Amino acid sequence: MTYRKVFTFWLPLALAWLLMSTESAWIQSVISRKPDAETQLAAYGLMFSLSVLIETPIIMLLATSNALSRDRQSFRLLWRFMIGINCFITAIALLMAFTPLLDFYLGNLLNIPPHIIEATRPGMKIMVLWGAFIGYRRFHQGLIIRFGNTRYVGYGTLIRVLVSGSVAIVLGAITHIAGAEIGALALILAVVAEAAYTYRVSRPDVQRLLETPRPASRSPLSYSQAARFHLPLAATSLITMLVNPAIERGLASMPDAVQSLAAWPVILSIIWFMRSGGMAYQEVVISLNDNEQKHRLLRNFTLRLSASLSLIMLLFASTPLIQLYLGVILGVPPELQSLVILGAQTAFLLPLLTTLHSYFRALLMLSNRTAAIYQAITLGFVLTAIIVWGGIALGLHGILAASLGLTLGQSFELAYLYLSYRRGKAALRLHWQSAIAPT
């Protein structure tokens, strides 16, 4: 294995994440040009973050199917496991969209202004099945990656972004639908299209698994084993996504609450764009790290990639490029642009931290020590919330406190992941000895 081969494996996954990160930018550019832009941007951000929070149990299905689908028996069990989780999150989405639970969550817990809650509600109703389609798609993407067909993940994401962007632009141009509702329609139609494509291209890989009998030397996969592997990862995703509601609660207490809540989704979209290459890296390490020589090569690649991504974000946030992006491309109202720039500049280390997180999380997964990932996320979340709320109480602007809290919380999480990996290196060597190449 060479650096070039690692780069070639990583690039389609990175492009897929990169394309996904442009999805919100497309939609935000449409919403910014519609009436009542500040309220609708805030409502879209709340709708999106809540929908992502609801779908957290299925986000890591990609890693679970990649790591555990080895034969006919394990595939069929994991298929049923995926269906069960999808039904669960759909029930939560229905309750949130059609009962007073939304008012309790946004109003009582997050202290969001009532007019923004009402602007959020229609989008939540449109997004009820969003998480289930994502769960189906991520399960099959794990199989695609396991068999080395990473380019199909990128193609699927391209379809998704083209559909969401086209729907948003057309609806924004020819209808009077509110901005947040346009965003919801664009998101749900796009994920349906991507799920359909992923189903089609994963058929050969599914067939290979169905034709692979379980070796007599390998114990059958059980639901308890699948749950022990997946649930810590799901809990990790849940804690990660709880960070944003905690930040939104802090921003809602600011004197300029509407402006801060409107600027924050734009900041998050920039951060996500810059972190996308790092978020894609976890699957690279899971798939390729099967001996010590490859381990050393991946470690060196990780250091170079993480530094490069943060340097790119720093250059973007500190030059006129960001003003061009916000003003010309997104059409963000002028009164919000200074808040977005402040947040982006403060968070420039997040791409580096994200890449290192992906690296050490993958090593812990290969060592079958996923509980350490959950513990790290929990500690990082607590520290982030303390810094955000404490910073606002001490007089920091909410956007500055939010970006600083994310950076310091992620730094603490990284330190815990590293120490956990160092304590369990022997388990990784056992994985190398028992590694079985996909057939």
Secondary structure, DSSP 8 states (H G I E B T S, - for coil): --HHHHHHHHHHHHHHHHHHHHHHHHHHHHHTTSSSHHHHHHHHHHHHHHHHHHTHHHHTHHHHHHHH--SHHHHHHHHHHHHHHHHHHHHHHHHHHHSTHHHIIIIIIT---HHHHHHHHHHHHHTTTHHHHHHHHHHHHHHHHHTT-HHHHHHHHHHHHHHHHHHHHHHHHH----HHHHHHHHHHHHHHHHHHHHHHHHHHHHHHHHT----TTS----HHHHHHHHHHHHHHHHHHHHHHHHHHHHHHTSTTHHHHHHHHHHHHHHHHHHHHHHHTHHHHHHHH--SHHHHHHHHHHHHHHHHHHHHHHHHHHTSHHHHHIIIIII---HHHHHHHHHHHHHTTTHHHHHHHHHHHHHHHHHTT-THHHHHHHHHHHHHHHHHHHHHHHTT--HHHHHHHHHHHHHHHHHHHHHHHHHHTHHHHHHHHHH-----
